[in-house]
């Protein structure tokens, strides 16, 4: 009996609740809402509940918690988030932290099968798209200026999601039916808020000097973690062109270790710091805080913000989308006055929208996406996708290193047979037929049709530097017949790509899911 698999682009109708989890480099959180509440009034964001976290150290409430995790000496999970930070600092004070495992600001991979998650109920939402959905659903009271125009048919906008670790950018054009067409596929780089922290920590190590920094690294490295945590909170007060000095608390161990290494000399005696940009930065101290001129504190943001602005400008120029009128700025870093001022001044000819809840707009948008996953109608392929094939060797076309002999015939192995090209515009939810057919010589134990992706438009071989292996379209145990015609169709879902293999002779179908 044929196994016919059809793709349904809509959310399953028998669900009760949508939950969204945002695993960020620096902060993580979750939100949820019931199907009943959402469809009763889709624009009422009050129907979406968000988890509130309390930092035990500062007792301040937040809508996200720190992305860190603590394991015991036996490698057993103990705490996550703010609680993990607080307990680890407590262990440090008691000098009992040596054999514990503490991880902070890390990237996560989702293993839904091991976690017992039904893959049919799991959807990966792209952050910039979730943010756009959030802004589109904002009630009138929370809308900013003339952002109604942003989603009018024919308008174009670019979404810049600036998080702690990464910056993700995409661009859309609103179609006549309210759906959108992707103009620029999601792209970006590692220029988020953690780069600001890295600049500050470089300054701190130059302040205390190489010898003191080495001693702390080797004996009490947790002090740097404590300093970074203090700056994480204090940096939010840094504003452009401020006439107030920047103050940030530094751990007492910096001064104590400095005196130890420098034979009793006090850290407070340091008056200037020579930065990596060859600039003399004036410093002073008051109590347990170091004080800097506002202009000097702004330097911590310089590299990160410059890279974001330059890349955004380059992206707009290279993709020929100069008629984009709006930038939507979201993510935790989007609340930084430094970043806001630079983006508005660099792109003064464009309208810049920063939602009032920019830091958790992606969480709200992901919940909306779970209920109504139909924003994107046309998107661009992230990579060039193809399968590995072998053909008769032709000296004028093929490289000698890919030449092999089989049954007295010279053949070429590892050719990249393209299915979809990078940046190619595809319709979401529609299957498209590949204009050629394939076959398998035999059924292999590991599966058939090795699937590869490449950042090049026309890769020739699957072992090129820009190509990488993804998996098999036909998994082990399939019942396709060798040496008979197989057709492959491709379908782009909301955030997944599906490859449908069909063989008329065996009347078999096989669907391979691939996260985009």
C-alpha positions, 0 to 999 in steps of 0.5 A: 500500500502506498504511503502518501504524505501530504503537507498541511501548512496550517497549525493542527486543529486539535491543539489546546495551547501554544508555547514558545521558548527562546534560547538566547546566547545571553538570556532565555525565556518562554511564553504561551497562550491558549488557542481559545484566548488567541482567536477570541482576540488576536490583537490582545497581547494580554492573552499571551502569558510570559514567565517572570524571573526574579534575580536572587542577587538583585531581587529584580524581576525580568521577563527572561533569565540568564542563559547559564546552567549548573551541574553538580560534581556528579554531572547532574543538573542542578540549576538554570538561569539566575538561580544557577548564577546565584548558587555558583557565586555562593559556592565561590564564596565558600570555595566549594565550586572547584568540582561543579560545572557551570556554563554561561552564554552558550548555544543550544541544540534541540534534540526533540526525539530524546526530549520526548517532543512530538515533531509534528507539534514542533515548529522552529520560528525564525526570529526576525519573522517572529518579530515582524509578526509581533509588530504586525499584531500590536494593538493601536495603543502600543503601535509607534508613530506611523507603523500602520504603513509598514504593513500596507500592501506594497510596502517593504521593511527590514527586520534587525534582530539584535540579541546578546550573541548574534544579529539576524537580518531579513527583509520583506515586501507586503503583498496584496493579500497581507502575506509577505515575500522574503526579499533578503533571506535571514542572515547576520553575524556575531555582533550582539551585546556580548561584543560590548561585554568583551570590549569592557573585559578587555579594558578591565584586563588592561586596567589591572595589568597583564600580571594581575589578570594572569594571577586571577585567571589562574587562581580566581577566574570567577572574579572575571565572571562577577565583573562581567555580570556587574557590567551587564546591568550597568551598561544599560545606563550608557547613553550617547553624548551624556554629560554624566560619568559612567560608574560600574562596580568592580569586585574587590579582588581586583584591588587586592590582587593588584596590590599583591602583585605590585608590592602594595601599590593600590589599584586606585593609583592608576589614572589612565588605561591604554586601550587596544585602540591606542587611546589613553582612557582616564579612570577614577575610583569611588568606593567599589566603583570605577568611573569613566567619561561618558565618551570613553564608555561609548567606545565599548559599543563602537566595534559592535554597532559599526559592524551592525550598521555597515553590514545592514548598509551593505546588505541593502546595497547588494540586494538592490532593495534601496526602496525599503522604507522601514527598519524594525529593530528588535531584541534585547540589544535593541533597547540600547540608547547607543545602538538606537542613536547610531541606527537612526543617524546612519539611516536617517532617510528611513523610518526606524521602529523599536517596539516598546517590548523589543527585548521579548517581542520575539517571544510574543511573535513566536506564540502568534506564529504558533497559532497562525503560521502563515506570514511568509508566502514567498521566501528565498532558499538559504542554500543551494541544495543537491544530491550526490550522483556519479556519472560517466567520466568525461575528461573535458568536464571532470577532475581526475581526482574524482575518477574511478573505474567500475565494471571496465568503465571510468566514472566520476564520483561526488557530482553535486546534482542541484535541486534548489539554488541559493537565493531562489524564490520559492512559494511556501507550502507548494511542491515543485517538481525537479525537471529530471529523474533519478535512480538508485543502483542498490539499497544501501544500509545507511540510506540513499540519495545523500543530501548536501547544501552549499553557499555557492550557486553552482557547486560542482562537487560535494567535497568542495569547501563550501559544501556540507553533508546534511543526511539521506533523503531515503533513510535505511529500510526504505522499499524503493526498487533499484534501477527504477525511476525516482522523482524528487519534489521539493516543498518549502514550509514555514521554516522547514524544507521537505524533499518528497521522493516518489517511485511509480514502479514501487508506488512508494513515497518518502518524505524527508524533513529538513530544518531551514 
